[in-house]
Amino acid sequence: MTRISDDEVEGRVRSTIGRVFRLPPADDANELQMGNPPQWDSLGHMQLLVEIENEFGIRFQTHEIAGLTTSGKLAAAVRAHSEAQR
Amino acid sequence: MSHLARLKAVVPKELAEEFLSKLHYVSEFMTAFELTEARDAVRFHLLPEGAGSASQVSERIIETAQKMCGAYRPGELKVIATGRGPGDFADDPQPLLEARGDLFRYGQGRYGFGPRLLELMEVFDDRLLQAAKQFRAIPQQFPTLIGADVLERCRYLRSFPHSLSLVSHLREDLGAIQDFARTARWDGNRLLCDARDLAGIECLLSPNVCFHCYAWLKDSRQPEPVAYTAIGKCFRYESGNLRGLERLWDFTMREWIFVGSEDYVLRQREESLRETVRLLDEWQLTYEIRSATDPFFIEDYSIATFQKAFELKYEVQAQLPYAAKTLAVGSLNFHQDLFGRSLNISGADDEAVNTACVGFGLERLALAFLAQHGLEKKTWPAAVADNLQSW
């Protein structure tokens, strides 16, 4: 697997969040976390994780899911998965 | 005739039982089904009048498997507490209770209880009510009917449509009432009538107790944390999964309900857990308390994974020795701010409140107790036996 740069991971995670929660472009520059935007609730969280998994070709485990509550934590988890797959 | 639905993925072993429980809702024509040993196909049988629907049924089975497997993520269920009681009874108490007139079956998932069973359930409920006092829980009583608006706002209609029990009445229309009175008849399985005579659905039979409490608080500000307790009838239609006292359509729940900040409700859930362990040990039951999930419909099944990941639900699983399995007799649930947001209930900080509830199914508690200790009072723990007159 080709290594994706940290900036690219961050950008694609934020863009996936924006797409899943239909955020206006200006909003996806703000701090994004569970509860903010409000659509990022329990169902939204799971929809987002599935989209992130599809975007990067990875699969999260149950024990990870509760920790992936901000865009930064999501990006870090994606990087860890991608590294593990290399 | 047997048909085979070939799934697009293998159903994980841990998901197999729950997957099969959902197949009861796939088609009214399906009479029997089983997952193959490799868990990659479902063999099913149809009623003769449904023979032409085999391919549609097969597609629905595949869709059910895809949605559940897609939302499922592997992960161990966490064991929170265990207890081992001295009960060594091995028979199924239900036929014994029916034979001696303590229990009467009215229909699928519907039972009547005689004085002895009633007294046993009252002993459990008295202790649960007494325990609620340490939380300074305010007693309340709620109706059996719940507004469809409440269930819609709380996402219940979407998350659990398969288990709803809808309520209707005749339209306020003399012609419709006369038509119904003239034509309605029982055909041996169901009431036949003209659906056009029925009014729109305003209410349902309530699936739980705590929703009433949250609906009471809707559009309000709750500056102080508060606890409530109530007992009520609950209704969950579970189709072919309904099984004697183990799984009733119509059952009774005592709940402890907590409303406040996240910190408050989580502390109360922890204290409730300790209190639950004390009660189960007092009743000398063999049990396990473990993380669990609710039986979400396939469209919302991913929320079950969310529940598991965030440890939002614990279940009290009591041993049923006659069946070599366990049965959920209670649960401890943290809803985060779902009801605060859905029903516009704010707390001291003007943010949506968090809620938690702890529920005990009284019929299931009685079944588990009798399944472990038998029907002879002399072998029962004093905490129960000393409070009974009719046994």
Interface residues (C-beta under 8 A of the other chain):
Chain A: P38 D41 S42 L43 H45 M46 Q47 V50 R59 F60 Q61 T62 H63 E64 I65 A66
Chain B: G70 A71 R73 P74 G75 D300 S302 I303 T305 F306 Q307 K308 A309 F310 E311 Q336 L338 R341
